[in-house]
Amino acid sequence: MLEIIFSKRAEKDLGKAPKAIQEKVLQWKTLVERLGLFLTRQTMKGLHDEPLSGQRKGQRSIRLNKQWRLIYEEKTGILIEIQELTAHDYRTR
């Protein structure tokens, strides 16, 4: 079973996000914990789970809606850390 943790920044970002975005993050988290990352990617293709490049190489993002993105990183085979939740252009950070 996977363990998903939130970085301090991600916890802060989640608290500031709209309720609909918070619910979508928790839905994604629950699915990943139950099904695993691979099956969640297959099940929720609308989230566009994709690898990032440049300074963000090794991280992935999912699209929660047109504006909000969740950035995460697979730490080990059983640990995922949510790095941040952003409404801004994640490529410039």
DACOR-V831271 format. One record per backbone hydrogen bond with DSSP energy under -1.0 kcal/mol. CO is the residue of the C=O (numbers start at 1). NH is the residue of the N-H. If there is no record, write none. Layout:
CO:NH  CO:NH
//
This chain:
3:80  5:82  7:11  8:12  9:13  10:14  11:15  12:16  13:17  18:22  19:23  20:24  21:25  22:26  23:27  24:28  25:29  26:30  27:31  28:32  29:33  30:34  31:35  32:36  36:40  37:41  38:42  39:43  40:44  44:47  45:48  47:63  50:61  53:56  54:57  56:59  59:52  60:72  61:50  62:70  68:64  68:65  69:86  70:62  71:83  71:84  72:60  73:81  78:3  79:75  79:76  80:5  81:73  82:7  84:71  86:69  89:92
//
